[in-house]
Structures are given as structure tokens and as C-alpha cells.
């Protein structure tokens, strides 16, 4: 598949986001993801709220919470919720079996909590995110700062190599006060097993491998929408 230019990519993201928002019903508790595609969905939800849609939302990041409030969407504390009716988020990679890599924006832990709580977890993407095997995009791993060197070593033991994420020449800090190691394992034959192995490392909060958490992926290819579920 040919690479998309920025205009084409934006158009595909917008089409997928608009399709996902149609699943939101009056009275829903809606989980709001983080990233460029999720932002488009939030903007559309804001328009519908202004037109009278009655929803409450839970945000997967401080950035998303601020954006939702800017558009007049009432935001609840994610930690207070025992369930979410529907969530809309993006992905860095996905397969037809609905395995994902997420966390390019650094919100993977809250996104994973949100997906776990969601009755209907919808991922919206452009066509560049679909892969046969996960792993071309590195796997984000959120780690407690005092354990990051140990986690580095354990990632090597699992056959990977990690890089501590930076932002503006400083160590990137998540909304939870942690670090992210971007781990390269090459193409991943068994994402579920790797996810389990990473989550068993002391000091790891979670990995960016999302396995068994997605209800459907809405992907736009040009003017066509394809739904994987």
C-alpha cells in the first residue's frame, strides 16, 4: 500500500472518527482517547454536545481532558468509573485479529484502563496503521523511574532493545509520573505472550500491546470505510 501524504492521512482519520462518533448515544459515558485521530472524534462530539447530545466522558490523558472541556464535554474522573459505555481511540498499529500497539502519545496506561472498562471499545485509524504482524512500531513500556535500568536489562533478556523516550531533549514523563521505554522486538510472532512477559517484570506499569481489548477497528481507505470486528 502506497504511503499517504498528510492531506490524505488527515482525510482518512477524519472519516474514521466521524463514523465512530455515530455509535455514541444520548446518555452514554464515553471514553476519549489521546492522539490526532481521537482529537478529531472529540471535536465532532463537541459539535454534537452543542447541538444537544447529553453525554459524560472519561479522558485518557490530561491533554484530552482539557480538550474535551474546551468543547463543552463534561468529564468524569476515570478512577471513579466501574464501566464505560463506549470508548473511541486511535492506534499506532493493528492487525485483523484486533491486536494493537498503542502509546505513541504516551498515554498507554490510562488508555488501557479505559479500554478495559469499555463495553464497546472502538479504534479509529487511517489505512497506514494496518499491518500483518505487529512490531514495525516499537512497543512502549511504561516503567517506574527507579526500576527503568532493571527493566532495560529484562527487555534485552526477552530479545528486545530499548530506548528511553525523550521530549525536547528531556526524559519524557507520563501523566502518571513515569518513564517510557520504547522497546524494539522486531516483528512479533506472539503479541499476547510478549505482553504477558513484559507485564511480569517488576517496575513495569504496563506495555503498549493491547490484546483482547478491542471491539472493533474502523479504518478509512480513501473514501471507503472498513470495519474489523
Secondary structure as GFF3:
##gff-version 3
##sequence-region A 1 229
A	DSSP	alpha_helix	6	21	.	.	.	ID=ss1
A	DSSP	beta_strand	29	32	.	.	.	ID=ss2
A	DSSP	alpha_helix	36	50	.	.	.	ID=ss3
A	DSSP	beta_strand	56	59	.	.	.	ID=ss4
A	DSSP	alpha_helix	62	70	.	.	.	ID=ss5
A	DSSP	beta_strand	74	76	.	.	.	ID=ss6
A	DSSP	three_ten_helix	78	80	.	.	.	ID=ss7
A	DSSP	beta_strand	86	89	.	.	.	ID=ss8
A	DSSP	beta_strand	93	94	.	.	.	ID=ss9
A	DSSP	beta_strand	100	101	.	.	.	ID=ss10
A	DSSP	alpha_helix	108	117	.	.	.	ID=ss11
A	DSSP	beta_strand	121	126	.	.	.	ID=ss12
A	DSSP	three_ten_helix	127	129	.	.	.	ID=ss13
A	DSSP	beta_strand	139	143	.	.	.	ID=ss14
A	DSSP	three_ten_helix	145	147	.	.	.	ID=ss15
A	DSSP	alpha_helix	148	157	.	.	.	ID=ss16
A	DSSP	beta_strand	161	164	.	.	.	ID=ss17
A	DSSP	beta_strand	166	167	.	.	.	ID=ss18
A	DSSP	beta_strand	170	171	.	.	.	ID=ss19
A	DSSP	beta_strand	179	184	.	.	.	ID=ss20
A	DSSP	alpha_helix	191	199	.	.	.	ID=ss21
A	DSSP	beta_strand	204	207	.	.	.	ID=ss22
A	DSSP	beta_strand	209	210	.	.	.	ID=ss23
A	DSSP	beta_strand	216	221	.	.	.	ID=ss24
A	DSSP	beta_strand	224	228	.	.	.	ID=ss25
###
